[in-house]
Amino acid sequence: MYGDPALGEATEQDHEDARAALDAAAHIWDLDAARRARPPGAPGEGPDGYGSLLRGGPLPHPEHATAAAPDGPAPEPPADPAEWARVLGELIAGRIPALLVVEFAADNASVVHTRADANGIPARAKESTAEWRTIVPELHPEDDIRRFQLAGGIGSPDPVDREQFDRSVARWLSAALTVTPDDTVVLVCSRPGWTLLDRAAEVLRSRHRVPVVLHRAPSAERPGERARGLLRSAPLLTDHVLLLARVDPGTGRVRLDERVLFRAGTVVPRPDGIAVRVAVHGGVTDNGSAALPLVARARDTGLDDATVLALHGLELPAHGTAWVTYVLRGPGEIEALGADGTPLPRRAAPATDMAALTARVSGRVVPPPPLDLVCAVEMAGATEEETAERVAFLRELIGHLTERRQQLRVGALGYYDHVSRNRYARAADIVVSVSPAAADRTLAAVARWRPAPRVRDSAAALEDALQAAVPMTAGRPRRGGPQKVLLVLGRRPPGLPGQVGLIPACTYGIDWRVQVGRLRAQGVRVVARADPPTTPPSGDRTGLALQRHTDESWRELAAGGSFRPGTDSARDVARALAPPWRMEGPSCPLAFAEPLTPPAA
């Protein structure tokens, strides 16, 4: 009641004024509910879309357009952060058997029962969700009108009986909310001021103690996902650990390596999580996807008591290295991202029996013997690009061999053409050499070599290079000694010790077959990568003889291995030449914590 007191019987005007005031109040009440159910700027018509439902018409009363709804609910006080942190801490420590998260949302009501395991990892045990029409059949079947009713609107439809609404909510809570004396109920409030939702919250409070009310923005997440997001701010009870393999440098035995990614007590302070970047390494073979198990366990317990959080797979080649970023979102919730930022695939149904996985981390890695590689490179060509391609291939090959963690020494021979038929010409004009040494030192020397135009098409001074390779690889093969390889990179075959037809002779009378025999007697594996001819051979007798000499020479030079430009990459050649690493015992399913490294020479 308001206005000046008056004596006597109410006049007709007094009745008319009272009716107008009541109509305006009813209109403002419904308009306020419409604004909550469909705020300005929302998809569709905004609150004006409820115009036909509002008591008093679609337009606000000019005198009361900005008035608040009478007797509107007071806003909930914000949750005490310390109280919420206390509840989370007691949940993961096991002092609260279950946390029940209740939310009365615009479209449904939900209860999510959450428990924590022995390692403090929350897990959704049960979820009960029901649409409002199932809980309260008296609500309107149309979504928009039902939202208007839940927000407090009365309008033209039959109004929802408030006491009947309370009884319906209480019946649903009796079925959906099973609470023991030690459990804790938390209420999520996402629609403050919605009259019927606030009544539902009061029904909950009348039946159960609710120590924490969390205010959150409305979300399209499922209730289970919503509850999981609330628990992300809980501290870690146990270390979150990545399981890798490691090789004992003295014995070669493979053992388990536990890399702690996130320590107990860690709290995620921001929605985007905490990130840690880890380098993982491949084993001795290209065996497909390496396993990356993530577990949670206390520091004084074994893996049998661990919780398997995830089991990711990563394509990791032998001796390869990859970077993985682990993002902690909350207890037990870790995302693994590859180098390009895409999530790593999870293996289906990770085994909870860690013994089955770790039992295979028990073999022994046997490193390869050292490799002594000598490369004979034809430095005379039709163009500078021709010789540059060979040198580039040599660099790439050595790079791939280095990636394989070999004990590696590299020697090099650059051979040209005989400049004259004078047997007293300087050998330095024909072959330049670098004795076997560290790969970077040899490559630096090769970078100073200069290409030359080829003098003749039918043969190069390869026989001189083969003779120079013999002292470079001297010594008979011995057990545990280095494997020795001579790789020829060229286009033209060697000359003969004496001229035959148009096949030129070596100025010094060197027999290349004798030199190859001497190399093989020293345990040298001779292989070749021969460029295809630049021009087709002529069909006459001389051309056919030259072609036959070329084919037979390269066939014999490549008896230990033949590689074709454009088909066999430098990585392919490195794989074929490098002595293999071996694994004695079961193959290791895990990635390695460190690169495999051979023992020091």
C-alpha angles and dihedrals in degrees: 000000000000140000132060118322114253131198124224135024120335113259126226088257090054090054091047092050091049092051091049091050092049091048091049092049091049090048093050091047092054093041090053090051090048091053091052094046094046112012122201110280093030118131113280124018099331116221090333088072088073092056095116091053099049117102108238096027136286099293124076117250105258093231095047105030094118099034119122121244109270116253091005116176118270113244116261114254112249117264116266105249091210092053092049090048089050092052092049092048093051092047096055091041090056097243090116108054094201139004115211114203112200123190130177102201132178095265105025148001122239143186119197118192110208128186133178125227126226090279094052096255111147115226129185105242100178139358127197118187127169133178115241093244088059092051097040111022091186091072117101116269094226113088097223095048092044090053089050089054094047090050088058102267119147102179126146099320117087105283118245112250105242097211092047088051090053092050092049092051091048091052091051092048090051090058100037103036115064108176129180120203091258096049123098127223120211123190122212112205114197101153108046113187096026099134101214094040089053089051089052089053090052090051088054092050091049090058104035140024110255109192096175132042113187119200112211134166116257112274139190090219119120112255092251092054090045091054092047090054090054091054094053091090092063116112119249111260094196139023116275105223136193113213116220136159127249132191120226104234093216103046104017090233116152115230137173118271120199114206111193107217099174123016128222112275094036114141121196104233100188138038095246091060134221118298130208123184118214132185115220127186138212127245132232099293140037093252100158124246118018116215120240108190119192118200139174117219141149116255095243096049134079129242091263087073094045126113113231105227099180142336112215127186126218128187101233121170122216110288089359125139128216134178119227124190116210116201118197111211096170142315108333093355112111128155120206118210128190125227090275093052097253118131116259114242117259119227112239118259101355111221114254091201101086092184091071091055100040094045089075092057091084110090132107126247114222111199120219123254117262117280123225107193124187117187121200107201124191103228097183116083146151089258137012088244089063094059092037089060091055093049091047090051090051091053093048092047093053090047091056092046089052090052089058091064095240127165090243137182120178129200125182138203122192113197130191135172131297103263094206142352089257107121089204094062113125114271088217088070089060108037131024118190145192117198117232109283141134112325096243092051092051093047091051089055093047089053088066094056116106125214122235134200112260116252100204135019102217104060145004131208091266091131089063090052091050090053090049090051093060097074090040090062099034120151134071119266115269136184110273092010125125123286108239124213132178113200118193117205111187151100108229126062124239122272123253125252087246131021116265113189107308093339102110125234127233110257090228095041093244115170106217092199090058090052092050089050092052091050092051091048087059090054095258117152107217116207133166143207105197123191115227116254116273094220130031115253119257116254097234126101094265094049092048091050091051091048092049091051091050094048095046093046095051092043091057094041090051096048089112093049137332125212128186126214111241092021107054112050124209088256090054092050092047090052091050096047102040117091105243128249111234135209119213111204127007118355112255112249094196132079116250126252093219135023115271107257126189117231115271115271 
